[in-house]
Amino acid sequence: MLPATIPLFPLPNVVLFPSVCLPLHVFEPRYREMVADALDGDRMIGMVLLRPGWEGEYEGRPPIYDVGCAGLITHAERTDDGRYNIVLRGLHKFRVAGEDQSRRYRVANIDPILEPLAEDERSIVTAERRRLEAMLVPQPSGRGVDQKMPPSMADEELVNALAQYLDLEVVEKQALLERDGLVQRCRSLIELLEMKLLSAHHSWGAGRN
């Protein structure tokens, strides 16, 4: 379960998903302090995305999307100049309910957003996973799906890892994070990829004319 308050690490180009690992290089003094405090405590950090227009207020507290993902620091290395290389593993989504202004770095009061997968949804996710695999690793007729998609990877981990690491716009990733549960996230990811494939096909066709 997540704590009631959590330090925030707002970035303009990163969205963390549950069950996915994220390497980070932390160099700003206020966030180095945040990492040090987290390592002395429960090792949790909340990743949130900065809203567009953040550039002019970055040194302060620019607006953020209110849905983020808490991560557990599973690895931390402090460099000689005081910076940190860390790895976060996504735990649960949360919604920012308010912020504590008492520290140099941002701290939020949060409401956890849990996404339990109902038993009748598991077969749906498995079927949607096959659609994803077929789209991303197409094979000649009769050969099935290439096993470059690790079959041992749980459905939740695969869907969330694709949402995090595919070449998508960061606002598209944020929208996927905000989807209500794994089934909706998987279906939205498929729809998004279908639109991109269709757009690429039209662009390629137009380029030949």
ZINOR-V430908 format. One record per residue. N is the residue number from 1. OMEGA is omega in whole degrees, 0 to 359 (999 if undefined). NEAR is the number of other ideal C-beta (glycine too) atoms within 8 Angstrom. Layout:
# ZINOR-V430908
N:OMEGA:NEAR + N:OMEGA:NEAR
This chain:
# ZINOR-V430908
1:181:3 + 2:174:11 + 3:181:7 + 4:177:5 + 5:184:8 + 6:175:13 + 7:181:14 + 8:173:16 + 9:182:13 + 10:178:10 + 11:183:9 + 12:189:7 + 13:184:4 + 14:172:10 + 15:179:12 + 16:178:12 + 17:177:13 + 18:175:11 + 19:180:10 + 20:180:13 + 21:182:8 + 22:174:13 + 23:182:7 + 24:172:11 + 25:186:7 + 26:186:13 + 27:180:6 + 28:182:6 + 29:183:6 + 30:181:8 + 31:168:11 + 32:176:13 + 33:179:11 + 34:180:14 + 35:179:14 + 36:179:9 + 37:179:9 + 38:179:13 + 39:177:9 + 40:182:5 + 41:185:7 + 42:176:5 + 43:181:7 + 44:176:15 + 45:177:14 + 46:177:15 + 47:177:16 + 48:181:15 + 49:174:14 + 50:177:13 + 51:178:9 + 52:182:4 + 53:183:8 + 54:191:12 + 55:184:5 + 56:184:6 + 57:191:10 + 58:182:8 + 59:179:3 + 60:182:5 + 61:181:5 + 62:181:12 + 63:180:7 + 64:168:12 + 65:188:10 + 66:175:7 + 67:179:12 + 68:180:16 + 69:177:15 + 70:178:16 + 71:177:14 + 72:177:9 + 73:180:14 + 74:179:7 + 75:178:7 + 76:178:10 + 77:179:7 + 78:182:6 + 79:184:8 + 80:181:3 + 81:174:4 + 82:177:6 + 83:179:10 + 84:164:13 + 85:183:11 + 86:171:12 + 87:175:11 + 88:170:14 + 89:182:11 + 90:179:15 + 91:183:10 + 92:172:12 + 93:175:13 + 94:174:15 + 95:179:9 + 96:180:14 + 97:181:7 + 98:181:6 + 99:174:10 + 100:185:9 + 101:191:4 + 102:183:4 + 103:177:10 + 104:176:5 + 105:186:11 + 106:178:9 + 107:185:11 + 108:164:15 + 109:188:9 + 110:169:14 + 111:180:6 + 112:174:9 + 113:181:9 + 114:183:6 + 115:178:10 + 116:180:4 + 117:179:11 + 118:184:6 + 119:181:5 + 120:178:6 + 121:185:11 + 122:179:10 + 123:178:7 + 124:181:9 + 125:179:15 + 126:178:9 + 127:179:8 + 128:177:13 + 129:179:12 + 130:177:9 + 131:178:9 + 132:181:15 + 133:180:11 + 134:179:10 + 135:188:10 + 136:179:9 + 137:182:9 + 138:181:5 + 139:174:9 + 140:183:4 + 141:176:4 + 142:183:4 + 143:179:5 + 144:186:5 + 145:177:9 + 146:183:8 + 147:170:6 + 148:171:5 + 149:187:11 + 150:182:7 + 151:181:5 + 152:181:3 + 153:181:8 + 154:182:6 + 155:181:10 + 156:181:11 + 157:182:10 + 158:182:13 + 159:182:16 + 160:178:15 + 161:177:12 + 162:179:11 + 163:183:14 + 164:192:12 + 165:174:6 + 166:183:7 + 167:180:2 + 168:173:9 + 169:185:5 + 170:177:11 + 171:175:6 + 172:177:9 + 173:178:12 + 174:178:12 + 175:177:9 + 176:178:15 + 177:184:14 + 178:178:7 + 179:187:9 + 180:175:4 + 181:187:9 + 182:181:13 + 183:181:11 + 184:178:9 + 185:180:14 + 186:180:13 + 187:179:9 + 188:177:11 + 189:178:13 + 190:179:12 + 191:180:8 + 192:179:11 + 193:177:12 + 194:179:9 + 195:180:8 + 196:178:8 + 197:179:9 + 198:179:8 + 199:179:8 + 200:179:8 + 201:179:8 + 202:180:8 + 203:180:8 + 204:179:8 + 205:179:8 + 206:181:7 + 207:181:6 + 208:184:5 + 209:999:4
